Amino acid sequence: MKSLSKKFQEEGPTGWINTVDGREAFVRIGSTNYPIVLYAKCCSENSDELTSIEEISTITFQKDGRSVVTMRDGKKYQRETKGMLKQATTANATYEGNPRGSDVSGVPFVVVDGDGFTYYKYISLENLKNDVEISFNDVAAWANKPRTGKEYADYSDYAELKSSNSKDRLWELIFKYKDNDPKGLVEAAKLKREALIAASNSAYQDKLAANQQRLEKKQIGDQVCASASGSINQSTGLIIRGEPQYKQVHGSARIVGFVEKIAGKKAQIRISGINFSGGGINESMASFSNWKGGSTLKVDSLIWDSVYDWEGC
C-alpha cells in the first residue's frame, strides 16, 4: 500500500476497475503523457454537452450496450455506451490514440496490481460479456499533475498465461513473454500447455478406439455405405466423324450394400446401389470403375472388404 500510495502521488489520481475477475487500482487513464481526464457525453439533456469525469463517481458499462453513470451528487443517468466517452479536445487531453497502436480496441489504463507491478491494461467497453464498473476517486487532485511521460510495457494480456486453456493461445503468450516474465508465469504456462496437449492426444486416441469398436460391430443384414472420388464420361451430344464425344466429370460416388457374411475384420458385401454426384449430375449408375485403385463395382455383385471402410448408412 505504501508503494501504491507513492505511485498515486507521482502519477495522478486513483480509481478502481471492477470486473468479475476482481478489483484493480488504476493511476491514470491513457498514457502518462496526458494528465487530464476524459469527458463523458452522458449527463445532460443536450446530447453534445460533455461532462468532466471530475463530476462523476462511477460508470457501470453493461453488457447490454448501455451505461449507468452515477454523479458525485448522487444523480444517475443511463446512456448508450457507444460514443459516450470522449477525449478532451485541448492540448492536455487524457490520451490521444493508443500507446500500443491503432490495431488495439479499448481504453488504455495504467494499472498497478497488489505486487506493485505497473502496466497498460486495455478495456474494451463495448460488446462486453460481463459488466465493468469504473469508479473515480479524487479526480481534482489529478488534473494539475505534470506529465511524467513514464513508459510502461504492454502487459494487457499477460494474465492470460494463467487463465487461458487454449494450446495455441498459450504458445503465442509464451513466445511473447519468454524474455520478459516479471512474475514467472511462463514456465507454469509451458507445463499447462503440455498437459493440455497430452489430454487432447489421449482424448483423440480414445475417440479412435471407440470408432474402431463401432465399425467392428457389423452384423449380417446391416445396410452399409462407402464413398469414393471418381469421374464419369458424360455425353456432349456431339458426334465427330461418327464418334460420340464425351467430357469427363469429376465427383464422388456413394455405394450402398448389405452385409452377407463376416469373417474376422472382413465383411462380404452385396452392392445394392451406386449413385454419382458432381458437375451438376446426380444419378444412379450400374457400375463404378477404379474402386480402391482398380476394381470395378457392379450393382448386385459381391465383394469382400474391410469392416473399417464401411459405415452405417
HELIX and SHEET records of a PDB file:
HELIX    1   1 LYS A    2  GLU A   11  1                                  10    
HELIX    2   2 ILE A   53  GLU A   55  5                                   3    
HELIX    3   3 ALA A  140  ALA A  143  1                                   4    
HELIX    4   4 GLU A  160  SER A  163  1                                   4    
HELIX    5   5 LYS A  167  TYR A  177  1                                  11    
HELIX    6   6 VAL A  186  GLU A  216  1                                  31    
HELIX    7   7 VAL A  307  ASP A  309  5                                   3    
SHEET    1   A 8 LYS A  76  GLU A  80  0                                        
SHEET    2   A 8 ARG A  66  MET A  71 -1                                        
SHEET    3   A 8 ILE A  56  PHE A  61 -1                                        
SHEET    4   A 8 VAL A 132  PHE A 136 -1                                        
SHEET    5   A 8 GLY A  15  THR A  19 -1                                        
SHEET    6   A 8 GLY A  22  ILE A  29 -1                                        
SHEET    7   A 8 VAL A 107  VAL A 112 -1                                        
SHEET    8   A 8 THR A 118  ILE A 123 -1                                        
SHEET    1   B 3 THR A  51  SER A  52  0                                        
SHEET    2   B 3 TYR A  39  ALA A  40 -1                                        
SHEET    3   B 3 LEU A  85  LYS A  86 -1                                        
SHEET    1   C 5 ILE A 281  MET A 285  0                                        
SHEET    2   C 5 LYS A 266  GLY A 278 -1                                        
SHEET    3   C 5 GLU A 243  ALA A 263 -1                                        
SHEET    4   C 5 GLN A 223  ILE A 240 -1                                        
SHEET    5   C 5 GLU A 311  GLY A 312 -1                                        
SHEET    1   D 3 ILE A 281  MET A 285  0                                        
SHEET    2   D 3 LYS A 266  GLY A 278 -1                                        
SHEET    3   D 3 LEU A 302  SER A 306 -1                                        
SHEET    1   E 2 SER A 287  TRP A 291  0                                        
SHEET    2   E 2 SER A 295  LYS A 298 -1                                        
END                                                                             
